[in-house]
Amino acid sequence: MPLLKLPIFHFIILGALFYGLKVILFPIEDNSNTATIVITENIIKQQRENWRNRTGRYPTDQEQITMVETIIQDKLLFREALARRFTHQDRVIRQRLISNMRFLNEDTQASDEQLYQAALDLGLMHNDDVIQRYLVEQMKLFVQSNDVRMSFSDVELQDYLERHNAQFMQAARIRISHVYFNTNHTDKTIEHTVYQLLAQLRNDSINPQQAALMADPFFEGHHWPLRSQQEIAKIAGPQFAKMIMSLPVGRWLGPIRSVYGSHLVWVHDKSPAKSAILKSVYNRVYLGLSHERRKQRLQNFINQLKTRYTIRIEPLDKNSTSKIAAINTTSFDNPVTHWVSQ
């Protein structure tokens, strides 16, 4: 068989071609010192453009600090995923690399395994954003996962509840009765009737049970249990809900418009906003604390990774150095992080 028709020859040529394209079009960052991570000016510029494309503006100084922090963390997690050989025998990555190789040469006769091994040898995952994001997420899941259900004491749960009191606060609630009229803004006759009935309700001291007999039917009934402003807004609209929350107790008031018409309202009683007790929100508190601990576990892991690397950040310009340098003194505890002046 002629040499040019041998599959192994096709494979060698394909590998050389792909490697040449990779070096020219997708140069890998300088890893001569594998314990060094460099955030280049081009990386920061690209992320700034991505930010502008998403939001319509460039990031603020603080947002750029956070952006650079995220880039560093992702690179640390990516490096660790490679070190733990997450790329090997992962079906998602394997198929992605094989597809990339075949895209460059649809006529190749090399097997999937040959293409996969060649892609690994060439380090193609270093320049594939999809694979990098996938490995970063896999690394996060690996660090945060725990097969054993987390166990917290009541003291720990109560502490979390108190630190996130606003999140678990029971909203203020109100219990009302109402007389409903199916009106619209231009119906002056019915509007006059509503005001006449309001005067009658007040003058004759008509109670809510009797008043309901004078109303049009309403799909939620005329006597409502204790409900929050948010719950009432789902029924009758946000404007109606906002107005009745400020009404005094024990008096006919109105008319108050909802999305359905006009209402004369009687407030029976109110329940002020109050802090939740642990027993009533136990499951939500448990899930919240579990999530917090997983995030802390990931942050601790990242902090450990930082001690193993020298992190170099190239500023966009002289002025940006002082703005982003806060990374070194606030968010990053790694003493070997430093800047490259230009």
N, C-alpha and C positions, 0 to 999 in steps of 0.2 A: 504493500500500500504506500503510495507517495507520501512523503513527509507532511506536505501541506494539508492532507486530508485526515491526518491522525487527530483524534479528539484531544490528546494530551498537548499537541502543538497549539490547537485552538485555545486551550486553557491557559497556556503560558503566555500567548499573545494577548489574550484578554486581560490577564493579570497585569502585564506590563503596561498595556494601554490605560487601564483604570488607575493604576498607580501614578502614571504620568499626569493624567487629568486631575487626580486628587491633589498632587503636589502643586500644580499650577493654579487650579481654581479654588481649592479648599485647603489651604495650608493649615496644619495643626499648630496650635500654640506651642511655643518653645518649651519642651518638657525635658530639656537636658538635666535640669534639676527637678526630679519628680516630686520633691517636697515643696515646690514653689507653684503658686497659683497667681497668674497675672491677669488682672482686669484691664484690658487695653483701652485706649482712647476710642478705638473703633467700636468696641463692644458697648461702651457707654453711649456713644452717639447713636448706635443702632437702636438701643433700648429707648433712648429719648424720642427717636422718630416713631417707634412703635407706640409709645405713650401718646404722642400727639395724634397719631392716626386713630387711636381708640377714643380719646377724650376731646380732640380738637384744640389742645393746648399742650405746651411743654410742662414737665413736672416742676413743682416748686422746689426750693432747696431741700426742705424736709422730705418731700416725696422722692427726690433724687437720692438722698441718703438711704431711704428705705429700699429704693430700687437697686442700688449697689449692694446693699446687705443681702437682698434676695439672690442676686447674681452669684455672690460669693458662696452663700449657703448651697445653692443648686450645684455649683462646681464641686464643692466639698462632697456632697452626697453622690454626685456622679462618679467622682474618683473612687469613693469607697465602694460603690456598686461594682465598678470594674475590678477593684482589688478582691472583692468577694466572689468574682466570676459569675455575676448575675446574668451576663450575656450568654453564657454557655447553656445550651439546651433549653433556652427559653423560646417557646413556639412563636410568640409575637415578634421577638427580635430576629429569630431565625428567618421567618417568612419575609420580614422587611428587608433584611440584607440580601436574601436571594433575589427578591423582586428588583432591588436596586442594581444588582449585578446583571440580571437579564435585561433590564431596561437599556443598559449600555450596549448590549450585544444580543439581540433577539435570536440570532442564528447560532449561538453557541451550543455545542454538543456536550458541554461539561454537565455533570450531574449536580443535583441540588446540594449534595454534601460537599462536592468540590468547590462550588461557588460559595457556600457558607464558610468553609474553612479559609478560602482565599480572602473573603471579606473580613473575617476576624484577623487574619495575618496583616491585612492592610490597615486595620484600625478604622474602618469606615464609620463605626458608631460615633467616633469623635466629631464628625462633621454632619451628623444627621440629627436635626433638632427634634424630630419625632421620637427617635430612640433615646435621646438624652432626657427629654421630658418624661418618657415612660420609665426609665431607670431611676430618675429622681423620685417619682411617685412610688415606685416599688420599694425603694430604700426607706422612704418615709413610713410606708405601711409595715415594713419589716421591723423598724425601730419601735414604732408605736404599738405594734400588735402584742397581745398578751393572751395566751390560751387560758390562763386562770382568771376567773372573775375577780375584779378588784374588790377589796374589802375595806370599808371605811367605818370608823367609829362615829357615834352620834355627835361627838365633839367636832370632828372634822367636817361632817355634813352641816352642822349648825354654823360653823365658821364660814363655809362656802355660802350658805343662805344669807348670812348677815353681810358678807362682802358684795353680794349681788341682790341686795334687798329690793331695789327698784324693779329688777327683772321678774321677781316673784310677788310683788305687791298686788294685793287684791284691790281691784278698782272700786271707786265709789259707785254705789248703786242706788236706784230710786224705784219706788213702787207707786204706780199711778192708776187712776181710772180716767176715762176720757169719753166725751161725747163727740162723735165723728160726723162730719158733714161732707158729702161728696161734692165739692165745689171746684171752681176754677177761678183764676185771677180776674176774669171779666164778668163773673156772675154777681152783679151788684145786689140783686134781689135776695139771693140766698145769704150773701154776706150781711145784709141788714137783718135777716132772720136770725143769724148766728148771734149778733150783738143783743138782740131782743131776748133770746133764750139765756144768754149769759146773765143779763139783768134779772131774769126770772129765777134762775138757779140761786143767785145770791140773795134776792129779796125774800124768797119763799123757803130758803134754807133746804133746798132739795138735796138729798144725799146721793152719793154716786150710784147706788143700786137703782134708785128711782130714775135718775137722769139717763141711765143707759137705755131705758125704754123709749126715750125721745130721740135717739140717735139713729143714723143710718148704720146698716151692718158693716162690720170691719173684720177682715180675715183673721186678725190676731185677737179678736175679742175686745171688750171694753175695759176689762180689769186685768192689769198686767202685774206679774210678780216682780220681785226685786230684779232689776236688770242694770247692767252697766251702760255707760254712754255708747260704747262700741256696739253692744248688743242691740240697743235701741236704734242706732244709726243703720244697722242692717235691715231693720224693719221699716222705718219711716223716713230715713234719710238723715244725713249728718247735721243739717241746720236744725231740724226738729229736735234731735237728740241733744245738741248743744244748748238750746234754749230751755228745755224742761229741766236740765240738771241744775239750773240756777233758781228755779221756782221755789217759793216758800211752801211749807206744809200746811194743809188744812184749809184751802181756799180755792174757789173756782177762778181760773185765770185763762186768758186767751182773747181772741182766737189765735192759735199757733198753727202755722201752716206746715204740712208735711208734703211728701211727694205725691200723696193721694188726695189731699184736700185740707179742710180746716178742722181743728180740734179745740174743744174746751177741756181743760185739764185740771184734775184734782190730785194733788200729791198726798199720799197717805203717810209715807215715812221715807227716810233716807238712811243709808248706811255709808258712813265715810270710808275713804280708802284706808286700808290697814295692812300691816305686815302679815305675811303668811306664816303659819306654824309649820314646822318641819313635817309633821305627820301628813298634812294635807297636800304637800308638794314633794314628797319623799322621792318618787321616781324621777321627777325632773331634776331635782338637786343631785341625785346620784349620777345621772347621765352627764350633767354639767361638770361635776367634779371629776368624773372619769375622763371627760374630754380635756379638762385642764391638766390633769396628770399626764395624759399622753402627749400633749403639747410640751409640757415641761421635760418629759423624757426625751423627746426629740431635740429640744434646745440644749439639754445637757450633753447629748450625743454630739451635736454640732460643735459645742464648746470644746469637747475633747478632741474633735478632729482639727480644730483651729490650732491647737498646741503642736500639731505635727507638721504644719505647713508655714511657710513664709508667704504672706499674701501681699502682693504688690499691686497698687492701683495707680494707673496713669491718669492724672487730672486732665480735664479738657483744656484748661488754661490756668494761668497763674491765680486768677481770682477764685476759681472753683476749688482750689486746694484747701483753702481755709473753710469753705462751706461744707465740703464733704469730709474733711478731716475729722469731724466729730465722730465718725465711725470708729476711729482708733481709740477714742477716749470714753465713749458711752456704750455703744452696742457691742463692741468687740473687746474682749478681754485678752486676746492673743498679743503678747508682748512683741512678737516678731513681725507684726503687720507694719508695713511702711509704704511710703510714697515714692514715686519716681518723678523727679522734677524734669520739666522739659524746657 
